[in-house]
Amino acid sequence: MLIDEALDYLDLHINRRLTLEKIDQLSLGEMELLLEVIGNPQQDFPTIHITGTNGKGSTAAMITELLSALGLTVGTYTSPHVSSITERILINGEPIHEEEFAENVGVLSLVESHLDFSPSWFELVTAVAFRSFADAAVDVAVIEVGMLGRFDATNVSHPAVSVITNIGYDHTDGEEGWRRKLAWEKAGIIRNNGILCLGETDEDLEDIFINENPKEILRRNIDFSADVNELAIDGRHLNLRTPNGLYEDIFLPLHGEHQGSNAAIALAAAEAFVETSLPLDVVQAGFQNVRLFGRFEVVASNPLIILDGAHNPPGAEAAAKTLRKSFSVDGKLILILGMTKEKNTGWMLDCLEAEKADLIICTEAASPRAMPSSELALEAEKICSDVRIEVQPKEALESALVYAGIGDLILATGSLYVVGAIRDAYMSLR
């Protein structure tokens, strides 16, 4: 099977992230059966499992680099991807080859004919990841939850360390008690013989995590923290504290105070996995190697072009704060915005501080979930006098570049799907 054939096969299966179709049965039984048929590859390696409303991908990338710097072979599974589906499945930070991805999808296509159910798109890709990690004989797999946690397809192993970054507004109807409901869903990745690294600091939710009976809980601001989290040239300067001591003079080449917070929980999780402190030079090297596509990524300097996949209110607030505190915008601010249709548009625009923009260009990704750019524009016109519609992300970028001059800033945000399309468009224009 070739990569195009593999993608076509996957697209025959329901992708609940794109269609927003609800899961009828809250069970992992079908995922477990699918993995059993291919030999239970998820049992061949220990895992670190990560969930949370924001920061999952960044935290996964940091843990990966820390453990790789220690000399371990690390598999990493994250979602969604920015440009290529193989970005979801990494070995020591590098995507697996398209040929390997297609070969494993081909195996699953043969397996499916012997099942009495049809796996979902995400279940199949998750199975590909587990099989790839088993084939590579990784020392550890760092696994990011696709959605929520308890009934996510990734939640089929017994992680040595579970990480919950935070509990914020996303994947919820917003009804009374939503924070406790989300916390319960995310607490489902905790194992009673494992360690929990807990980034959420709301004491009213702590009983939910305790009820899952982890062997040990490491808490933000108590057991680990970023004691120093300062702006530096092209990143952050950090002093990180963990149960094993203080790590000073760490450079993290990512933008935003929130990334310093992610670094603290990533270091705590890496130490919890290896059950000891890490050498300072390993920590410094690991963090210095972290690279993330589409997470406040600066791709050009004149005009300044920044890509950030903020897709919910907490992420939008973090993006606005990072822009305000880390960048000096002397010229015009141009926003390229695209969102998914279930988002509260007004709230997102408010969190992004979009009223400060001189121009808002509304666009949409090629996704069933995409909010029509015309609908987004109606809301944007309430706060900005210059709002334009460019349905295609490439045309949105071209329009922004025509408008922008020296000293101006273009920020593309609102959805990682849109950011991925903008990134591909920019690379094609270089």
matplotlib code that plots the C-alpha trace (Angstrom):
import matplotlib.pyplot as plt

x = [0.0, 1.3, 0.8, -2.1, -3.8, -3.3, -4.9, -7.8, -8.4, -8.3, -10.8, -13.3, -13.6, -15.4, -13.2, -15.1, -12.8, -13.8, -17.5, -18.2, -20.2, -20.7, -19.5, -22.4, -20.7, -18.3, -16.0, -12.5, -13.5, -13.2, -9.8, -8.6, -9.8, -8.2, -4.8, -5.2, -5.5, -2.2, -0.4, -1.0, 2.0, 1.1, 2.3, 5.9, 7.0, 6.3, 4.4, 3.9, 0.4, -0.6, -4.0, -5.2, -7.1, -3.9, -0.2, -0.4, 1.6, 4.2, 4.7, 5.0, 7.7, 9.6, 9.5, 10.6, 13.7, 14.6, 14.5, 16.2, 19.0, 19.3, 20.1, 16.7, 14.8, 11.5, 8.3, 5.9, 2.3, 0.5, -2.4, -3.4, -0.7, 0.2, 1.3, 1.9, 0.1, 3.4, 4.1, 1.8, 4.2, 7.8, 10.9, 13.4, 11.6, 11.6, 8.4, 8.3, 8.7, 5.6, 6.4, 6.3, 3.1, 1.4, 2.7, 1.1, -2.1, -2.1, -1.8, -4.8, -6.8, -6.4, -7.2, -10.4, -12.0, -11.9, -13.6, -17.3, -17.0, -15.3, -12.6, -12.6, -10.0, -8.3, -8.3, -6.6, -3.9, -3.4, -2.9, -0.3, 1.6, 1.7, 2.8, 5.5, 6.8, 6.9, 8.8, 11.3, 11.7, 11.4, 12.4, 9.4, 6.4, 5.1, 1.4, -0.9, -4.6, -6.7, -9.7, -10.6, -9.0, -11.0, -12.5, -9.9, -8.3, -4.9, -6.1, -5.4, -2.0, -0.8, 1.4, 4.1, 3.5, 0.2, 0.3, -2.7, -1.6, -4.8, -8.6, -10.0, -13.0, -13.0, -15.0, -17.8, -21.3, -20.6, -23.4, -23.1, -20.5, -18.5, -15.1, -15.8, -17.1, -14.0, -11.7, -13.3, -12.8, -9.2, -8.6, -9.4, -5.8, -4.5, -3.4, -3.3, 0.3, 1.5, 2.6, 0.4, 2.0, -0.8, -0.7, -4.2, -4.2, -8.0, -8.3, -12.0, -11.1, -8.4, -10.7, -11.4, -7.8, -7.2, -10.2, -8.2, -5.7, -2.4, 0.7, 1.9, 0.8, 3.2, 1.5, 2.2, 3.6, 4.1, 6.3, 7.4, 7.3, 9.0, 10.6, 12.0, 10.1, 11.5, 11.5, 14.7, 15.9, 13.9, 12.4, 12.3, 14.9, 13.9, 14.8, 12.9, 12.2, 11.3, 11.2, 14.9, 16.2, 16.6, 17.7, 19.0, 19.8, 17.6, 16.9, 13.7, 13.4, 9.6, 7.5, 5.1, 5.0, 2.8, 5.6, 7.7, 4.9, 4.8, 8.5, 8.1, 5.6, 7.6, 10.7, 8.8, 7.3, 10.6, 12.2, 9.3, 9.7, 13.4, 13.0, 15.9, 17.2, 18.5, 22.0, 21.8, 23.6, 21.0, 18.1, 19.7, 20.4, 16.9, 15.0, 17.3, 16.3, 12.6, 10.9, 7.2, 5.3, 2.3, 2.7, 3.6, 6.0, 7.8, 8.3, 9.3, 10.7, 9.9, 6.9, 6.8, 4.7, 3.6, 1.6, -0.3, -2.9, -4.9, -8.2, -10.0, -10.4, -7.5, -5.3, -6.4, -5.7, -2.2, -1.6, -2.8, -0.7, 2.4, 2.0, 1.5, 4.5, 7.0, 6.7, 6.7, 4.3, 5.2, 3.3, -0.1, -1.5, -3.1, -5.0, -5.7, -8.4, -10.1, -12.1, -14.2, -17.9, -18.6, -16.5, -18.0, -16.7, -17.3, -15.5, -12.6, -12.2, -12.3, -9.7, -7.5, -7.8, -8.8, -10.2, -6.6, -6.2, -6.0, -7.2, -8.9, -8.9, -11.3, -10.6, -11.3, -9.5, -10.6, -12.5, -16.1, -15.7, -14.6, -16.7, -17.7, -15.5, -18.5, -20.0, -16.8, -16.6, -20.0, -18.7, -15.3, -17.1, -18.5, -15.0, -12.9, -13.6, -11.6, -12.6, -12.1, -13.0, -10.6, -12.0, -8.7, -5.9, -3.3, -5.2, -5.6, -1.9, -1.3, -3.8, -2.1, 1.3, 0.0, -1.4, 1.6, 4.6, 7.9, 7.3, 3.9, 2.9, 0.7, -0.7, -2.5, -4.5, -7.8, -7.3, -4.4, -6.0, -5.9, -2.4, -1.2, -2.7, -1.1, 2.2, 2.1, 1.1, 4.0, 6.6, 5.3, 5.8, 9.4]
y = [0.0, 3.5, 6.6, 8.0, 4.6, 4.5, 8.0, 7.1, 3.9, 5.9, 8.5, 5.7, 5.5, 8.0, 10.7, 11.9, 14.9, 16.2, 15.2, 15.9, 12.6, 11.5, 8.2, 5.8, 3.4, 4.6, 1.7, 0.8, -2.7, -2.3, -0.6, -3.3, -6.0, -4.3, -4.2, -7.8, -8.9, -7.3, -8.6, -6.0, -3.8, -1.3, -3.8, -3.8, -0.5, 1.7, 4.9, 8.5, 9.5, 13.2, 14.9, 18.4, 21.3, 23.0, 22.3, 18.6, 18.8, 21.1, 19.0, 15.9, 17.5, 18.6, 15.2, 13.6, 15.8, 15.4, 11.6, 11.6, 13.7, 11.1, 8.5, 6.8, 5.8, 7.7, 7.3, 10.2, 10.2, 13.6, 15.1, 16.8, 17.2, 20.5, 19.4, 15.6, 12.8, 11.2, 14.2, 12.4, 9.5, 10.3, 8.3, 10.5, 13.6, 12.5, 11.4, 7.8, 7.3, 7.4, 3.9, 2.5, 4.4, 3.0, -0.5, -0.5, 0.9, -1.9, -4.5, -3.0, -3.0, -6.8, -7.1, -5.2, -7.8, -10.2, -7.8, -7.4, -3.7, -0.8, 1.0, 4.8, 6.9, 7.8, 4.2, 3.1, 5.8, 5.1, 1.4, 2.4, 4.4, 1.6, -0.9, 1.5, 2.0, -1.7, -2.3, 0.4, -1.2, 2.2, 2.6, 4.7, 6.1, 9.6, 9.5, 12.5, 11.9, 12.7, 14.0, 14.0, 10.8, 8.1, 6.7, 7.9, 5.3, 6.0, 4.9, 1.2, 0.9, 1.2, 4.3, 4.6, 8.4, 10.2, 13.9, 16.3, 19.8, 21.7, 21.7, 24.5, 25.3, 23.0, 20.0, 20.9, 22.2, 24.7, 23.5, 23.7, 21.3, 21.2, 21.5, 18.5, 16.5, 17.3, 16.6, 13.1, 12.4, 13.4, 11.6, 8.4, 8.1, 7.7, 4.3, 3.1, 1.9, 5.0, 8.5, 11.5, 14.8, 17.3, 20.7, 21.7, 23.8, 24.0, 22.4, 21.8, 19.2, 17.4, 14.7, 13.6, 12.8, 11.3, 8.9, 7.2, 6.0, 7.0, 5.7, 9.3, 12.8, 15.5, 18.9, 22.2, 24.9, 22.4, 19.6, 21.3, 24.9, 27.4, 29.6, 31.9, 32.3, 35.3, 36.6, 35.9, 36.4, 33.9, 32.1, 31.9, 31.9, 29.4, 28.1, 24.9, 23.2, 19.5, 17.1, 16.3, 19.9, 23.2, 23.4, 26.9, 28.8, 26.8, 28.2, 27.2, 28.3, 28.7, 31.9, 32.5, 32.3, 29.3, 27.3, 27.8, 26.3, 23.4, 22.9, 22.5, 19.7, 18.0, 17.9, 16.5, 13.8, 12.9, 12.6, 10.6, 8.1, 7.5, 7.7, 10.0, 13.5, 14.4, 15.9, 19.6, 19.4, 16.9, 19.2, 22.2, 20.2, 18.6, 21.9, 23.7, 21.1, 21.6, 22.7, 23.0, 23.8, 26.1, 26.9, 30.6, 29.8, 32.7, 31.9, 35.3, 38.6, 41.3, 41.5, 39.4, 36.3, 34.2, 31.0, 29.8, 27.0, 28.5, 26.8, 27.5, 30.4, 29.5, 29.1, 32.3, 34.2, 32.7, 33.8, 37.3, 37.5, 36.2, 38.7, 41.5, 40.6, 39.1, 41.2, 44.9, 45.7, 49.2, 48.8, 47.3, 44.1, 41.8, 38.7, 35.7, 33.9, 30.5, 28.6, 25.4, 25.8, 24.8, 27.6, 30.7, 33.2, 36.3, 34.8, 33.7, 37.1, 38.7, 36.3, 37.0, 40.8, 40.9, 44.4, 45.6, 44.4, 46.8, 44.1, 40.8, 38.3, 35.5, 32.1, 28.4, 25.1, 22.2, 20.5, 19.5, 21.3, 24.6, 27.6, 29.4, 32.5, 34.6, 33.6, 34.4, 37.8, 38.8, 38.5, 40.1, 43.2, 44.0, 44.8, 45.7, 48.3, 46.4, 42.8, 40.8, 37.3, 34.9, 31.4, 29.8, 30.1, 30.6, 33.6, 34.9, 34.8, 36.5, 39.2, 39.8, 40.1, 42.6, 44.7, 44.4, 46.6, 46.8, 46.7, 45.1, 41.8, 39.0, 36.5, 33.4, 31.6, 30.2, 26.6, 24.3, 23.2, 26.7, 27.3, 24.2, 25.4, 28.8, 27.3, 25.1, 28.2, 30.3, 27.5, 27.3, 31.1, 31.1]
z = [0.0, -0.9, 1.2, -0.9, -0.8, 3.0, 3.4, 1.1, 3.2, 6.5, 5.0, 4.6, 8.4, 10.6, 12.1, 15.1, 15.6, 12.2, 12.2, 15.9, 16.0, 19.6, 20.7, 21.3, 23.6, 26.2, 26.0, 24.9, 24.0, 20.2, 20.4, 22.7, 20.3, 17.3, 19.1, 20.3, 16.7, 15.8, 18.8, 21.5, 20.5, 23.2, 25.8, 24.4, 25.9, 28.9, 28.4, 29.7, 29.0, 28.7, 28.7, 29.5, 27.8, 26.6, 26.5, 25.7, 22.5, 23.9, 27.0, 25.0, 22.8, 25.9, 27.6, 24.3, 24.0, 27.7, 27.5, 24.1, 25.5, 28.2, 25.5, 25.4, 22.2, 22.5, 20.5, 20.5, 19.4, 19.2, 17.3, 15.2, 12.6, 10.9, 7.4, 7.1, 9.0, 9.8, 12.1, 14.6, 15.0, 15.9, 16.8, 18.7, 17.3, 13.7, 11.8, 10.7, 6.9, 4.8, 3.5, 7.1, 7.8, 4.7, 5.4, 8.8, 7.5, 4.9, 7.7, 9.5, 6.3, 6.1, 9.8, 9.5, 7.2, 10.1, 12.6, 13.2, 13.6, 11.7, 13.7, 13.7, 11.8, 15.1, 16.4, 13.2, 13.4, 17.1, 16.2, 13.6, 16.2, 18.7, 16.1, 14.9, 18.4, 19.0, 15.7, 16.7, 20.2, 21.8, 25.4, 26.2, 24.3, 25.1, 24.2, 23.9, 24.4, 21.3, 23.2, 26.9, 28.2, 29.9, 26.7, 24.2, 21.9, 23.5, 26.9, 26.5, 28.2, 31.8, 31.9, 34.4, 34.5, 33.8, 33.1, 33.4, 32.3, 33.2, 33.1, 30.9, 28.6, 25.6, 24.5, 26.8, 26.7, 29.4, 31.6, 35.4, 36.7, 33.5, 35.1, 37.3, 34.3, 32.3, 35.2, 35.6, 31.9, 32.0, 35.3, 33.5, 32.3, 35.9, 37.0, 40.6, 40.3, 38.5, 39.2, 38.4, 37.5, 38.1, 36.5, 37.5, 40.7, 41.4, 44.9, 44.3, 41.6, 43.5, 45.0, 41.4, 40.8, 44.2, 43.7, 40.8, 43.5, 41.9, 43.7, 44.0, 43.0, 42.1, 42.2, 40.4, 42.7, 45.4, 44.0, 40.7, 39.4, 37.1, 39.8, 37.1, 33.8, 32.0, 28.5, 26.6, 23.0, 20.9, 23.9, 27.7, 30.5, 33.2, 36.6, 37.2, 40.5, 40.9, 43.8, 42.9, 43.1, 41.2, 37.6, 36.8, 33.6, 31.2, 27.8, 26.1, 22.4, 22.6, 23.1, 25.9, 29.7, 29.5, 27.8, 31.0, 32.9, 30.5, 30.9, 34.7, 34.4, 31.5, 33.6, 36.6, 34.4, 32.8, 36.3, 37.6, 34.7, 35.2, 39.0, 39.5, 38.8, 35.4, 34.9, 34.4, 31.0, 29.8, 30.9, 29.2, 26.0, 26.0, 26.3, 23.9, 21.2, 21.5, 18.2, 17.6, 14.4, 14.8, 18.4, 18.4, 15.6, 14.0, 10.3, 9.0, 10.3, 7.8, 8.1, 11.2, 10.6, 13.6, 13.5, 16.6, 16.7, 19.6, 19.3, 22.6, 25.0, 27.3, 24.2, 22.7, 26.0, 26.1, 22.5, 23.2, 26.4, 24.5, 21.8, 24.3, 26.5, 24.1, 20.9, 20.2, 17.5, 16.2, 12.9, 12.0, 13.4, 10.8, 12.0, 9.8, 11.6, 11.0, 13.6, 13.9, 13.8, 17.4, 18.9, 20.7, 18.2, 20.3, 23.2, 21.1, 19.5, 23.0, 24.3, 21.3, 21.9, 18.2, 18.7, 18.5, 14.9, 12.0, 9.7, 10.2, 7.3, 7.8, 6.2, 6.7, 6.5, 4.3, 7.1, 7.8, 11.1, 9.6, 10.4, 7.2, 6.8, 6.1, 9.5, 11.3, 9.4, 10.7, 14.3, 13.5, 12.0, 15.4, 16.7, 13.6, 10.9, 8.3, 7.9, 4.7, 3.6, 1.8, 1.9, 0.9, 3.5, 0.8, -0.6, 3.0, 3.5, 0.1, 1.0, 4.3, 2.7, 0.2, 3.0, 5.4, 5.4, 7.2, 11.0, 10.7, 12.2, 10.8, 13.3, 11.9, 14.6, 15.7, 14.6, 14.0, 10.8, 9.5, 10.8, 9.0, 5.8, 6.2, 7.0, 3.9, 1.9, 3.3, 2.6, -1.1, -1.5, -0.2]

ax = plt.figure().add_subplot(projection="3d")
ax.plot(x, y, z, "-o")
ax.set_aspect("equal")
plt.show()
